[in-house]
Amino acid sequence: KILESSIGSVPTFVRVNNLKVTVDELISQLEKEGIILKKVEKSDNSLEILSGAVFKTECYKKGYFHAQDLASQTCIDCLNPQENDIVFDLCAAPGGKSFTIAEKMNNKGKVYSFDLYEHKIKLINDGAKRLDITIIDAQIGDAAAFNPDLPKADKVLCDVPCAGLGVIRRKPEIKYKDFGFVDKLCDLQYNILNNASLYLKEKGVLVYSTCSLSKSENEDVCNRFLNEHKNFKLESMVTLIPHKDSDGFFFARFIKE
């Protein structure tokens, strides 16, 4: 089933910007622009686009939504950001998760969004401006290197670089890679998770996520982290499967004790 789901058409989901519009209002306006869509039962603020150039609509230009797969949105549900939180998104580009975090916080608090490259920071800033999100501070930053000048965070998300085995239909070139590169990835993933933990306040929430399905990238990294960080407790660990959950995804939620 996973292999079958790795080929064929790719579904398009959008996240409704609750700062500007309700789901029903957006449905009405998009339908007037000729977009065929449906509500997503699993999510309060999501629509599946069935037909039409949704990213060329006036609704898009006005910042009424942004593109984001359901699995990625579920990961933010796990993080559960609240108004006035300080939240870090350590591998943020192109910004979809940061946008959803800020929307869930009702644009109150602070979201620090990091990436290694200037052009990706521009993507985040441009998206935030279109959506009228003002609490995102996008900065160049290495997710694996600690920055002592940053404040402590209530919540930290590290959606790490991964093999992408859960999103092969979106990135078919993955099928032709030598799988040996995953071994190097696992050390980087662990280093990012370890560094992320240093930013948290007491009782803070840390979420580790990948769009992959390999045990070495997911459960093994998390178990290594727990073995070496006795002040963290695992609250949940979830694997989403492509043919059941739109994209393959993994996320784990830790609490700093």
JOWO-V603548 format. One record per residue. N is the residue number from 1. RES is the residue in one small letter. OMEGA is omega as a letter, one per 20 degrees, with the letter a starting at -180 (* if undefined). Layout:
[[N RES OMEGA] [N RES OMEGA]]
//
This chain:
[[1 k r] [2 i r] [3 l r] [4 e a] [5 s a] [6 s r] [7 i r] [8 g a] [9 s a] [10 v r] [11 p r] [12 t r] [13 f r] [14 v r] [15 r a] [16 v r] [17 n a] [18 n r] [19 l a] [20 k a] [21 v r] [22 t r] [23 v a] [24 d r] [25 e a] [26 l r] [27 i a] [28 s a] [29 q r] [30 l r] [31 e r] [32 k r] [33 e r] [34 g a] [35 i r] [36 i a] [37 l r] [38 k r] [39 k r] [40 v a] [41 e a] [42 k a] [43 s a] [44 d a] [45 n a] [46 s r] [47 l r] [48 e a] [49 i a] [50 l a] [51 s r] [52 g a] [53 a a] [54 v a] [55 f r] [56 k a] [57 t r] [58 e r] [59 c r] [60 y a] [61 k a] [62 k r] [63 g a] [64 y r] [65 f r] [66 h a] [67 a r] [68 q r] [69 d a] [70 l a] [71 a r] [72 s r] [73 q r] [74 t r] [75 c r] [76 i r] [77 d r] [78 c r] [79 l r] [80 n r] [81 p a] [82 q r] [83 e r] [84 n r] [85 d r] [86 i a] [87 v r] [88 f r] [89 d a] [90 l r] [91 c b] [92 a a] [93 a j] [94 p r] [95 g a] [96 g a] [97 k r] [98 s r] [99 f a] [100 t r] [101 i a] [102 a r] [103 e r] [104 k r] [105 m a] [106 n r] [107 n r] [108 k a] [109 g a] [110 k r] [111 v r] [112 y a] [113 s a] [114 f r] [115 d a] [116 l a] [117 y a] [118 e a] [119 h r] [120 k r] [121 i r] [122 k r] [123 l a] [124 i a] [125 n r] [126 d r] [127 g r] [128 a r] [129 k r] [130 r a] [131 l a] [132 d r] [133 i a] [134 t a] [135 i a] [136 i r] [137 d a] [138 a a] [139 q r] [140 i a] [141 g r] [142 d a] [143 a a] [144 a a] [145 a a] [146 f r] [147 n a] [148 p a] [149 d a] [150 l r] [151 p r] [152 k a] [153 a r] [154 d a] [155 k r] [156 v r] [157 l r] [158 c r] [159 d a] [160 v r] [161 p a] [162 c a] [163 a r] [164 g a] [165 l r] [166 g a] [167 v a] [168 i r] [169 r r] [170 r a] [171 k a] [172 p r] [173 e r] [174 i a] [175 k a] [176 y r] [177 k r] [178 d a] [179 f r] [180 g a] [181 f a] [182 v a] [183 d r] [184 k r] [185 l a] [186 c r] [187 d r] [188 l r] [189 q r] [190 y a] [191 n r] [192 i r] [193 l r] [194 n r] [195 n r] [196 a a] [197 s a] [198 l a] [199 y a] [200 l r] [201 k r] [202 e a] [203 k r] [204 g a] [205 v r] [206 l r] [207 v r] [208 y a] [209 s r] [210 t r] [211 c a] [212 s a] [213 l a] [214 s a] [215 k a] [216 s r] [217 e a] [218 n a] [219 e a] [220 d r] [221 v a] [222 c r] [223 n r] [224 r r] [225 f a] [226 l r] [227 n a] [228 e a] [229 h a] [230 k r] [231 n r] [232 f r] [233 k r] [234 l r] [235 e a] [236 s r] [237 m a] [238 v r] [239 t r] [240 l a] [241 i a] [242 p a] [243 h r] [244 k a] [245 d r] [246 s r] [247 d r] [248 g a] [249 f r] [250 f r] [251 f r] [252 a a] [253 r r] [254 f r] [255 i r] [256 k a] [257 e *]]
//
